[in-house]
């Protein structure tokens, strides 16, 4: 919770005296409190209570001396819904943007869920009649109070009641109860019989059942500086919140490119994928406790948007959903994992970029009970199935129970039908024209008037099989009709990606200036490129990399810290990393390739400081960027061929995970030939080969051929006994040659394998062992 949002709620009673309760700012000018706090004249029957008028309600924030006026816009009906909403009507109230609060509920059965609340108990009254704040901490047991729609808060270090029976907690009523950053209740009563050690709070599930409450919260929670916009509040799981990426309320888009991200969802849902969503909904509804699904497709085909659409529909039917944020197992929070199998509601866990974090998937599966736990659905998103999928499936029995190895959903390109794609282009242009005025610096243009004037590209081209490419084309067409049209620089700025990156530059400049970062355009672009490519887990990693970025290498540590802070806010990270990236992915990959064209050695020094996780991420991005950019392939070749001992195992791991392994295998073969006289280097690489070859026969043949070459070099160097491994790798290589129809080669290699096994047999015969 944010302590600066806690407010004193003062109400003038019918007898002229003022009473104080507690409240919390949940959205712009909207305060939540307890309904009984804003009653001017209590009656025996609550339905006849007299509510305080706008002249009789005042609010005080933090340490301010000023009292601000407010009026009640909603209050719960009935005895059990002791909650109210107050609009701050005072024009003097600060107009700073307010991010809507995140709402929550308990969803698991395990006990001791930590919670906090801040309020203004009467015993902390100051001499000037203001109240000192009390920061209460405690815990709740989810099942306690469930029937009455309340939480019973077991307070840590609670004060004892006064001898006269007055509660020490008088004035805490209306305080917002938080757990793991989610508002889960409103404090209302000091429960008799517990000597002040137990408070009760109305559960937010009770308020969310009231349409009026949702309507007001949605209206006041619209994005900052976007009058009239609304958002749909959702209840997240308090116990599992740390497991998922933060679900943010609508925010004003930072830049044009952010409009293309799945998070922004600026363009309406593409109906061409409705059949796939319906199929996934049937998968959710199936009776098995645990089911998994792998959805694959190239970048820009809408995998993440598909998952978010499924999330939206699943939440509407009572599911707990989220995008798992941990990039490595050590980043998975322990407490939510321990509570997963006690969840009372069905769970949809989504893992994007699953090919880069199979260990995270495996740990999630180990945390759930596939037979008697809650209904769990695990949706994996990846560019392609590959060795990572085979290895994960083969080593995880829970996954074998949940999905067949070959049960893979392939997200194909859009139909080539011209009308189909043209409709998608027109819809994107219309939606983006409505969203562009919300981007800083672009609000003065009547974008809607431009939609009929837009040039339509040749949508029959192969690249427009990607829905993202259609959206990109529509966005660039609009921007080029606007006041900030950019032109080709030296004939190079010709693609939609180039043009959009050029349109991003004003945002980079303005954002950098606000963070006291004074760098030229090239230096800013280089910093964004490295952040997109490598990421950083913490400040130490960030500074180590930034100190080696071209254009930043002369900066002081303080200046580098400013650049780091700028990058954390430029494109906020959605997972556990410190930096986000330029998105969509294909745009970020294009930026990497484009900058390497102008600065071929841009990445050499930063990658030299990379951690294993950063190197792994960078190789994935370079491999994908290398499909369209020779500069990315050149950078990747240098890293592998020139630094095989350090980068070889990572390159091999990425080759087995990525959907574009061919070039990586090629440069590994080149590097192995060049390292024939360095057996120590090859020995480290040998340990990275998988125990079984990839299922894809072409890739399997190349990987096993590479392993054979490495083992031959090691055997010739006399570095350890690699004969058994060479024999097995040679036999596997022959099998894959045969599977590819290369019969003559297969026979020759098989003969070599037979000879190796005979040599092993002769060696072991005297020891009485089997080869």
C-alpha positions in Angstrom: 0.0 0.0 0.0 1.0 3.6 -0.5 1.1 5.5 2.8 0.6 8.9 1.1 -2.9 7.8 0.0 -4.2 7.2 3.6 -6.6 10.0 4.7 -8.4 11.1 7.8 -12.2 11.1 7.2 -13.9 13.8 9.3 -17.7 13.9 9.6 -19.8 16.5 11.4 -22.5 14.8 13.5 -26.0 16.1 14.1 -24.9 17.4 17.5 -22.2 19.6 15.9 -19.2 17.5 16.9 -16.7 16.1 14.5 -15.9 12.4 14.4 -12.8 10.9 12.7 -12.5 7.7 10.7 -10.0 6.4 8.2 -9.9 6.1 4.4 -7.8 5.4 1.4 -7.5 7.0 -2.0 -8.3 4.2 -4.5 -8.4 6.2 -7.7 -8.3 9.9 -8.8 -10.5 11.8 -6.3 -12.1 8.7 -4.9 -11.8 7.5 -1.3 -12.9 4.2 0.2 -14.0 4.1 3.8 -16.5 2.3 6.1 -20.2 3.3 5.5 -20.8 3.8 9.3 -18.0 6.4 9.3 -20.0 8.8 7.1 -23.2 8.6 9.1 -24.2 11.9 10.7 -27.0 10.5 12.8 -27.1 6.8 13.6 -30.5 5.1 13.9 -31.5 1.7 15.2 -32.2 0.5 11.7 -29.2 1.3 9.4 -31.5 1.9 6.5 -32.7 5.1 8.3 -29.2 6.4 9.0 -28.7 10.0 8.0 -25.7 10.4 5.7 -23.4 13.3 6.1 -23.9 16.0 3.5 -21.1 17.4 1.3 -20.9 20.3 3.8 -20.2 17.9 6.6 -17.4 15.7 5.2 -13.7 16.7 5.2 -10.6 14.8 4.4 -7.0 15.3 5.4 -4.0 13.7 3.6 -0.8 12.8 5.2 0.7 15.7 7.2 -1.3 18.4 5.5 -3.0 21.1 7.5 -5.7 21.6 4.9 -9.0 19.8 5.1 -10.6 19.0 1.8 -14.3 18.7 1.2 -16.0 15.6 -0.2 -19.4 14.0 -0.8 -20.7 10.4 -0.7 -21.2 8.9 -4.2 -22.0 5.4 -3.1 -22.6 3.3 0.0 -23.3 -0.3 0.6 -26.9 -1.4 1.3 -27.7 -3.8 4.1 -25.9 -4.5 7.4 -23.1 -6.6 5.9 -21.8 -4.2 3.2 -20.3 -1.5 5.5 -18.4 0.2 2.7 -18.7 3.7 1.2 -17.0 5.7 -1.6 -16.4 9.5 -1.2 -15.6 11.8 -4.1 -13.1 14.5 -3.2 -15.0 17.6 -4.6 -12.6 20.3 -3.4 -10.9 22.0 -6.3 -7.8 22.6 -4.1 -7.1 18.8 -4.0 -3.8 18.1 -5.8 -4.3 17.1 -9.4 -1.4 14.7 -9.6 -2.2 11.5 -11.6 -3.3 8.6 -9.4 -2.9 5.0 -10.5 -6.0 3.0 -9.5 -5.5 0.6 -6.6 -5.2 -3.2 -7.3 -8.0 -5.2 -5.7 -7.7 -8.6 -4.2 -9.2 -11.5 -2.3 -7.9 -14.6 -0.6 -8.2 -17.7 -2.7 -6.2 -20.4 -0.9 -6.9 -22.5 2.1 -3.6 -22.3 3.9 -3.5 -20.1 7.0 -1.6 -17.0 8.0 -1.9 -14.6 5.2 -0.1 -11.4 6.2 -1.9 -8.1 6.0 -1.4 -4.4 6.9 -3.6 -1.4 7.4 -3.0 2.3 8.3 -5.6 4.3 10.1 -6.2 6.9 12.8 -7.3 5.5 16.1 -8.7 7.9 18.7 -6.0 7.1 21.3 -3.4 8.7 18.9 -5.2 12.0 18.9 -2.7 14.9 18.8 -3.1 18.2 20.7 -4.3 20.0 17.6 -7.0 17.4 17.2 -5.3 15.8 14.2 -4.6 12.0 14.5 -1.3 10.2 14.4 -1.2 7.2 12.0 -1.2 3.7 13.3 0.4 1.1 11.0 -1.2 -2.1 11.9 0.2 -5.5 10.9 -1.3 -8.9 11.4 -2.6 -11.9 9.6 -5.8 -13.5 8.5 -7.0 -17.1 8.1 -9.0 -17.2 4.9 -11.7 -19.5 6.1 -12.5 -17.5 9.2 -15.4 -15.1 8.7 -16.1 -16.5 5.2 -19.8 -17.0 5.8 -20.3 -13.4 6.9 -18.2 -11.9 4.1 -15.6 -10.7 6.6 -11.9 -11.1 7.4 -10.9 -11.5 11.0 -7.5 -9.8 11.4 -5.3 -11.2 14.1 -3.4 -8.1 15.1 0.3 -8.2 16.0 1.2 -6.6 19.3 -2.3 -5.2 19.9 -2.9 -2.8 22.8 -5.3 -3.9 25.6 -8.8 -2.4 26.0 -9.3 0.4 28.4 -10.8 -0.3 31.8 -13.9 1.6 30.7 -14.4 -0.8 27.8 -13.6 1.7 25.0 -11.8 0.1 22.1 -8.2 1.3 21.4 -9.1 0.9 17.8 -11.9 3.5 17.6 -11.1 5.6 14.5 -9.5 2.8 12.5 -12.9 2.1 10.9 -12.6 2.6 7.2 -8.9 1.8 7.0 -8.0 -0.2 3.8 -6.7 -3.7 4.5 -3.9 -4.8 2.2 -2.2 -8.0 1.5 0.7 -8.4 -0.9 -0.1 -5.0 -2.4 -3.8 -5.7 -3.0 -6.7 -4.0 -1.3 -8.7 -7.0 0.1 -11.0 -5.3 2.7 -12.2 -2.4 4.8 -11.7 -2.4 8.6 -15.0 -2.0 10.4 -15.2 -3.5 13.9 -13.0 -4.4 16.9 -14.5 -7.8 17.6 -15.7 -8.4 21.2 -14.1 -11.3 23.1 -10.6 -10.9 21.8 -9.3 -8.0 24.0 -8.5 -5.8 21.0 -6.4 -8.5 19.3 -8.9 -9.1 16.5 -10.4 -6.7 14.0 -12.9 -7.4 11.3 -13.0 -6.1 7.8 -15.5 -6.3 5.0 -14.2 -8.5 2.2 -13.8 -6.9 -1.2 -15.7 -9.8 -2.7 -18.8 -8.3 -1.0 -18.3 -4.9 -2.6 -17.5 -6.4 -6.0 -20.9 -8.1 -6.0 -22.5 -4.6 -6.1 -22.9 -3.1 -9.6 -22.9 0.4 -8.2 -19.6 0.0 -6.5 -18.0 -1.4 -9.7 -19.5 1.4 -11.8 -18.0 4.1 -9.7 -14.6 2.5 -9.3 -14.4 1.9 -13.0 -15.4 5.5 -13.9 -12.9 7.1 -11.4 -10.2 4.7 -12.3 -9.8 5.8 -15.9 -6.3 6.5 -17.1 -4.7 9.7 -16.0 -5.2 12.7 -18.4 -7.8 10.7 -20.3 -11.2 12.0 -19.2 -14.1 9.7 -19.7 -12.1 6.6 -19.9 -12.9 3.7 -17.7 -11.3 0.5 -16.6 -12.7 -2.8 -15.4 -11.5 -3.6 -11.9 -10.7 -7.2 -11.1 -10.0 -9.2 -8.0 -6.6 -10.8 -7.9 -5.4 -13.5 -5.6 -3.7 -12.1 -2.5 -1.7 -15.2 -1.9 -0.5 -15.7 -5.5 -0.1 -12.1 -6.5 3.7 -12.2 -6.3 3.7 -15.1 -8.8 2.3 -13.0 -11.6 3.2 -9.9 -13.6 1.5 -6.8 -12.3 -1.9 -6.3 -14.0 -1.9 -2.6 -14.4 -4.9 -0.3 -14.9 -5.1 1.7 -18.2 -2.3 4.2 -18.4 -1.6 7.0 -20.8 0.6 5.4 -23.5 4.2 6.7 -23.3 4.9 6.5 -27.0 3.5 5.4 -30.3 5.2 2.0 -30.2 3.5 1.1 -26.9 0.2 1.2 -28.7 1.2 -2.0 -30.5 1.9 -4.0 -27.3 -0.5 -6.7 -26.0 -0.6 -4.9 -22.7 -2.0 -1.7 -24.3 -4.5 -3.6 -26.4 -5.2 -0.3 -28.3 -6.5 -2.3 -31.3 -9.7 -4.3 -30.9 -9.5 -8.1 -30.5 -9.0 -9.7 -33.9 -12.0 -11.9 -34.6 -10.1 -14.1 -36.9 -8.7 -15.9 -33.8 -12.1 -16.4 -32.1 -12.1 -20.1 -33.0 -8.8 -20.6 -31.3 -10.1 -18.8 -28.1 -13.2 -21.0 -28.1 -11.1 -24.1 -28.4 -9.0 -22.9 -25.4 -12.1 -22.2 -23.4 -13.2 -25.8 -24.0 -9.8 -26.9 -22.7 -10.4 -24.8 -19.6 -13.7 -26.4 -19.0 -12.5 -30.0 -19.4 -12.9 -32.1 -16.2 -9.2 -33.1 -15.6 -7.5 -31.5 -12.6 -4.3 -30.6 -14.5 -4.0 -29.9 -18.2 -1.3 -28.1 -20.2 -1.2 -26.6 -23.6 1.6 -25.4 -25.8 0.8 -22.6 -28.4 3.6 -21.7 -30.8 4.0 -19.2 -33.6 6.4 -16.6 -34.9 6.8 -13.3 -33.3 3.9 -10.9 -34.2 1.4 -13.6 -34.8 -0.6 -12.7 -31.6 0.3 -15.4 -29.1 0.4 -13.0 -26.1 -2.8 -11.2 -27.2 -4.5 -14.6 -27.6 -3.5 -15.5 -24.0 -4.8 -12.2 -22.7 -8.1 -12.6 -24.4 -8.4 -16.1 -22.8 -7.5 -14.5 -19.5 -10.2 -12.0 -19.8 -12.9 -14.6 -20.5 -11.6 -17.0 -17.8 -11.7 -14.3 -15.1 -15.3 -13.6 -16.0 -16.2 -17.2 -15.1 -14.3 -17.2 -11.7 -10.8 -18.3 -12.7 -7.6 -16.9 -11.1 -5.3 -16.0 -13.9 -1.9 -14.5 -14.5 1.2 -14.2 -16.6 4.0 -15.9 -14.5 6.8 -13.3 -14.2 9.8 -15.2 -12.9 12.5 -15.6 -15.6 14.5 -18.1 -13.5 13.5 -20.6 -10.8 15.4 -18.6 -8.1 13.0 -15.7 -8.9 9.9 -17.8 -8.2 8.5 -16.6 -4.8 8.4 -19.4 -2.3 5.2 -18.6 -0.4 2.8 -18.5 -3.5 4.3 -21.8 -4.7 3.6 -23.4 -1.3 0.0 -22.3 -1.5 -0.7 -23.2 -5.1 -2.2 -26.7 -4.3 -4.5 -25.2 -1.7 -6.2 -22.7 -4.0 -10.0 -22.9 -3.8 -10.6 -21.5 -7.3 -9.5 -22.8 -10.7 -6.1 -21.5 -11.9 -4.9 -20.5 -15.3 -1.1 -20.0 -15.3 0.4 -18.5 -18.4 4.1 -18.7 -19.2 5.2 -16.5 -22.2 8.6 -17.2 -23.8 8.4 -20.7 -22.3 11.3 -21.9 -24.5 13.6 -19.6 -22.5 12.5 -20.8 -19.1 11.6 -24.5 -19.0 13.0 -24.8 -15.5 10.3 -22.3 -14.3 7.6 -24.4 -16.0 9.0 -27.6 -14.3 9.0 -25.9 -10.9 5.4 -24.8 -11.3 4.3 -28.3 -12.2 6.1 -29.7 -9.2 4.1 -27.3 -7.0 0.7 -28.5 -8.0 -1.1 -31.7 -7.2 -2.2 -33.2 -10.5 -4.8 -35.4 -8.9 -6.4 -33.8 -5.8 -5.4 -30.1 -6.0 -7.4 -27.3 -7.6 -8.2 -27.3 -11.3 -5.0 -26.0 -13.0 -4.4 -25.1 -16.6 -0.9 -24.3 -17.7 -0.7 -22.3 -21.0 2.8 -22.2 -22.5 3.6 -19.7 -25.3 6.7 -20.1 -27.4 8.1 -19.3 -30.9 8.4 -23.0 -31.7 8.6 -26.5 -30.1 12.1 -27.9 -30.1 14.6 -29.7 -27.9 13.5 -27.6 -25.0 10.0 -29.0 -25.2 11.1 -32.6 -25.6 13.5 -32.3 -22.7 10.9 -30.6 -20.5 8.2 -33.1 -21.4 10.6 -36.1 -21.0 11.8 -35.1 -17.6 8.5 -33.9 -16.0 6.0 -36.6 -15.3 3.4 -34.1 -14.3 3.6 -32.6 -17.8 3.3 -36.1 -19.4 0.1 -36.5 -17.4 -1.2 -33.1 -18.6 -0.4 -33.0 -22.3 0.9 -35.3 -25.1 4.3 -34.5 -26.6 2.9 -33.8 -30.0 -0.2 -31.9 -28.8 1.1 -28.5 -30.0 -1.1 -25.7 -31.2 0.5 -23.9 -34.1 -0.7 -20.3 -34.6 -0.6 -19.8 -38.4 -0.5 -16.7 -40.5 -3.6 -14.7 -41.3 -5.6 -16.0 -44.3 -4.3 -14.6 -47.6 -7.8 -13.3 -48.4 -7.4 -9.6 -49.3 -10.7 -8.5 -47.9 -9.8 -10.2 -44.6 -6.5 -8.4 -44.2 -7.9 -5.1 -45.5 -10.6 -5.2 -42.8 -7.9 -5.8 -40.2 -5.9 -2.8 -41.5 -9.0 -0.5 -41.5 -10.0 -1.6 -38.0 -6.4 -1.1 -36.7 -6.3 2.4 -38.3 -9.6 3.4 -36.7 -8.7 2.1 -33.2 -5.2 3.6 -33.3 -6.6 7.0 -34.5 -8.6 7.0 -31.2 -5.6 6.0 -29.1 -3.0 8.4 -30.6 -4.4 11.5 -28.9 -3.5 10.0 -25.6 0.2 9.8 -26.5 2.2 12.8 -25.2 2.7 15.4 -27.9 0.1 13.9 -30.3 -3.1 15.1 -28.8 -3.7 18.2 -31.0 -4.2 16.2 -34.2 -7.6 15.1 -35.4 -6.4 11.6 -36.2 -9.8 10.2 -37.0 -10.0 12.5 -40.0 -6.9 10.9 -41.5 -8.1 7.3 -41.5 -9.7 7.6 -45.0 -6.6 9.2 -46.5 -4.2 6.4 -45.5 -2.2 4.6 -48.2 -2.8 0.9 -48.0 0.3 -1.3 -48.5 0.2 -4.5 -50.6 -1.3 -6.7 -47.9 -0.8 -9.8 -50.0 2.9 -9.8 -49.1 4.0 -12.7 -46.9 4.9 -10.5 -44.0 1.3 -9.4 -43.6 0.4 -12.9 -42.5 1.4 -11.3 -39.1 -1.3 -9.3 -37.4 1.3 -7.2 -35.8 2.7 -6.2 -39.2 -0.7 -5.0 -40.2 -1.1 -3.0 -37.0 2.4 -1.6 -37.5 1.6 -0.6 -41.1 -1.6 1.2 -40.0 0.2 3.0 -37.1 3.0 4.2 -39.3 0.6 5.3 -42.1 -1.2 7.5 -39.5 2.0 8.9 -38.0 3.3 9.8 -41.5 0.1 11.8 -42.1 0.5 13.7 -38.9 2.6 16.7 -38.0 5.7 14.8 -37.2 6.2 13.0 -40.5 9.7 11.6 -40.8 11.6 11.1 -44.0 14.2 8.6 -45.1 17.7 9.4 -43.9 20.2 8.7 -46.6 17.8 6.3 -48.1 17.9 4.0 -45.1 14.7 4.8 -43.3 12.4 2.9 -45.5 10.7 0.1 -43.6 7.8 0.5 -41.3 10.0 -0.5 -38.4 12.6 2.1 -39.2 9.9 4.8 -39.5 8.3 3.9 -36.1 11.7 3.8 -34.3 12.3 7.3 -35.7 8.9 8.4 -34.3 10.0 6.9 -30.9 13.0 9.1 -30.7 11.2 12.3 -29.4 9.9 10.1 -26.5 13.5 8.9 -25.7 14.8 12.5 -25.7 12.0 13.9 -23.5 12.2 11.0 -21.1 16.0 11.2 -20.8 15.8 14.9 -20.2 13.4 14.4 -17.3 15.9 12.0 -15.7 18.8 14.4 -16.1 20.3 12.3 -18.8 22.1 14.5 -21.3 23.2 12.3 -24.3 23.0 12.5 -28.0 20.5 10.5 -30.1 23.0 7.9 -31.0 24.0 7.3 -27.4 20.3 7.1 -26.3 19.6 4.6 -29.1 22.6 2.5 -28.2 21.5 2.3 -24.5 17.9 1.3 -25.6 19.4 -1.3 -27.9 21.6 -2.9 -25.2 18.7 -2.8 -22.7 16.4 -4.5 -25.2 19.1 -7.1 -26.1 20.4 -8.0 -22.6 18.2 -6.8 -19.8 19.4 -6.6 -16.3 18.3 -8.3 -13.1 19.6 -5.6 -10.7 21.4 -2.3 -10.5 24.9 -3.9 -10.3 24.3 -5.8 -13.6 22.9 -2.7 -15.1 25.9 -0.5 -14.3 28.4 -3.2 -15.4 26.8 -3.3 -18.8 26.1 0.5 -19.2 29.7 1.4 -18.5 30.6 -0.5 -21.7 28.0 1.0 -24.0 29.3 3.0 -26.9 28.7 6.7 -26.0 28.3 6.0 -22.3 31.8 4.7 -21.6 33.0 8.1 -20.4 30.2 8.7 -18.0 30.6 8.9 -14.2 29.0 6.3 -12.0 26.4 8.9 -11.0 25.6 9.6 -14.6 25.3 5.9 -15.3 22.9 5.6 -12.4 20.8 8.3 -14.1 20.8 6.3 -17.3 19.9 3.1 -15.5 16.9 4.9 -13.8 15.9 6.3 -17.2 15.8 2.8 -18.7 13.8 1.4 -15.9 11.0 3.9 -16.6 11.3 4.1 -20.4 9.7 0.7 -21.1 8.8 -0.7 -17.6 9.7 -4.4 -17.2 6.7 -6.7 -17.1 8.6 -9.5 -15.3 11.2 -9.6 -12.6 13.9 -7.8 -14.6 15.1 -4.2 -14.0 14.7 -3.0 -17.6 11.9 -3.6 -20.1 12.5 -3.7 -23.8 11.3 -2.0 -27.0 8.2 -3.9 -28.0 6.7 -5.6 -29.8 9.5 -8.1 -30.0 10.0 -7.8 -33.8 10.4 -4.0 -33.4 13.1 -4.6 -30.7 14.9 -7.1 -32.9 14.8 -4.7 -35.8 16.4 -2.0 -33.6 19.2 -4.4 -32.7 19.9 -5.2 -36.3 19.7 -1.6 -37.4 22.1 -0.3 -34.7 24.6 -3.0 -35.5 24.6 -1.8 -39.1 25.8 1.6 -38.0 27.9 0.4 -35.0 29.2 -3.1 -35.8 31.2 -3.4 -32.6 28.4 -2.0 -30.4 27.8 -5.2 -28.5 31.3 -6.6 -28.0 32.1 -4.8 -24.8 28.6 -5.0 -23.2 28.4 -8.8 -23.9 31.9 -9.2 -22.3 30.3 -8.1 -19.0 27.2 -10.2 -19.4 26.0 -12.7 -16.8 25.0 -16.2 -18.1 21.3 -15.1 -18.0 22.0 -11.9 -20.0 24.1 -13.8 -22.5 21.3 -16.4 -22.9 18.8 -13.7 -23.6 21.1 -11.8 -25.9 21.7 -14.9 -28.1 18.0 -15.5 -28.4 17.4 -12.0 -29.6 20.4 -12.1 -32.0 19.3 -15.4 -33.4 15.8 -14.1 -34.2 17.1 -10.7 -35.4 19.6 -12.6 -37.6 16.8 -13.9 -39.8 16.4 -10.5 -41.4 19.6 -8.7 -40.4 23.1 -9.9 -41.5 24.6 -7.5 -38.9 23.0 -9.6 -36.1 24.4 -12.8 -37.7 27.9 -11.2 -37.8 27.7 -10.2 -34.1 26.6 -13.7 -33.2 29.4 -15.4 -35.2 32.0 -13.2 -33.5 30.7 -14.1 -30.0 30.7 -17.8 -30.7 33.7 -18.3 -32.9 36.1 -16.0 -31.1 34.9 -16.8 -27.5 33.8 -20.4 -27.8 34.9 -21.4 -24.3 32.7 -18.7 -22.6 29.8 -18.6 -25.1 29.7 -22.1 -26.6 27.5 -23.8 -24.0 25.0 -20.9 -24.2 25.0 -20.9 -28.0 24.3 -24.6 -28.0 21.5 -24.2 -25.4 19.9 -21.4 -27.4 20.2 -23.5 -30.6 18.1 -26.2 -29.0 15.5 -23.7 -27.8 15.1 -21.2 -30.6 12.9 -21.5 -33.7 15.8 -20.4 -35.9 18.7 -22.7 -34.9 20.4 -23.1 -38.3 22.8 -20.3 -38.1 23.8 -21.0 -34.5 24.6 -24.6 -35.4 26.6 -23.3 -38.4 28.8 -21.0 -36.4 29.3 -23.7 -33.7 30.6 -26.1 -36.4 32.9 -23.3 -37.5 34.0 -22.6 -33.9 34.7 -26.3 -33.2 36.9 -26.6 -36.2 38.8 -23.5 -35.1 39.2 -24.8 -31.6 40.6 -28.3 -32.5 43.8 -27.5 -30.7 42.1 -26.3 -27.6 40.7 -29.5 -25.9 39.9 -27.7 -22.6 37.5 -25.5 -24.5 35.9 -28.4 -26.3 35.6 -30.4 -23.1 33.4 -27.6 -21.6 31.3 -27.6 -24.8 30.9 -31.4 -24.7 29.2 -31.2 -21.3 26.5 -29.0 -22.8 25.3 -31.6 -25.4 21.9 -33.1 -24.5 21.6 -36.8 -23.6 19.1 -37.3 -26.4 19.1 -35.6 -29.8 16.3 -33.2 -30.8 13.1 -34.6 -32.4 13.5 -32.5 -35.5 15.6 -34.8 -37.7 17.5 -32.1 -39.6 18.5 -30.4 -36.4 19.3 -33.7 -34.7 21.7 -34.7 -37.5 23.6 -31.4 -37.2 23.8 -31.5 -33.4 25.0 -35.2 -33.3 27.5 -34.5 -36.1 28.8 -31.5 -34.1 29.1 -33.7 -31.0 31.0 -36.4 -32.9 33.5 -33.7 -34.1 34.0 -32.5 -30.5 34.5 -36.0 -29.2 37.0 -36.8 -32.0 39.1 -33.7 -31.1 39.0 -34.6 -27.4 40.0 -38.2 -28.0 42.9 -37.2 -30.2 44.1 -34.7 -27.5 44.0 -37.5 -24.9 41.9 -35.4 -22.6 39.8 -38.0 -20.7 38.1 -41.1 -22.0 35.7 -39.9 -24.6 35.5 -43.2 -26.6 32.2 -44.4 -25.1 30.6 -41.0 -25.7 32.0 -40.9 -29.3 30.6 -44.3 -30.0 27.1 -43.4 -28.8 27.1 -40.0 -30.6 28.3 -41.7 -33.9 25.5 -44.3 -33.7 22.9 -41.6 -33.2 24.4 -39.6 -36.0 24.0 -42.6 -38.3 20.4 -43.0 -37.3 19.5 -39.4 -38.2 21.3 -39.6 -41.5 19.2 -42.7 -42.3 16.0 -40.9 -41.2 16.8 -38.1 -43.7 17.3 -40.5 -46.5 21.1 -40.1 -46.7 21.6 -43.8 -46.9 25.1 -44.1 -48.1 26.4 -41.6 -45.5 24.4 -43.4 -42.8 26.0 -46.8 -43.7 29.5 -45.3 -43.6 28.9 -43.6 -40.2 27.2 -46.8 -38.8 30.3 -48.8 -39.8 32.4 -46.3 -37.9 30.1 -46.7 -34.9 30.4 -50.5 -35.0 34.2 -50.2 -35.1 34.1 -48.0 -32.0 31.8 -50.3 -30.1 34.1 -53.2 -31.0 37.0 -51.3 -29.7 35.1 -50.7 -26.4 34.2 -54.3 -26.2 37.8 -55.4 -26.6 38.9 -53.0 -24.0 36.3 -54.1 -21.5 36.4 -57.9 -22.1 39.3 -58.4 -19.9 37.4 -56.5 -17.1 34.3 -58.7 -17.5 32.2 -55.7 -18.3 29.7 -55.0 -21.1 30.4 -52.2 -23.5 
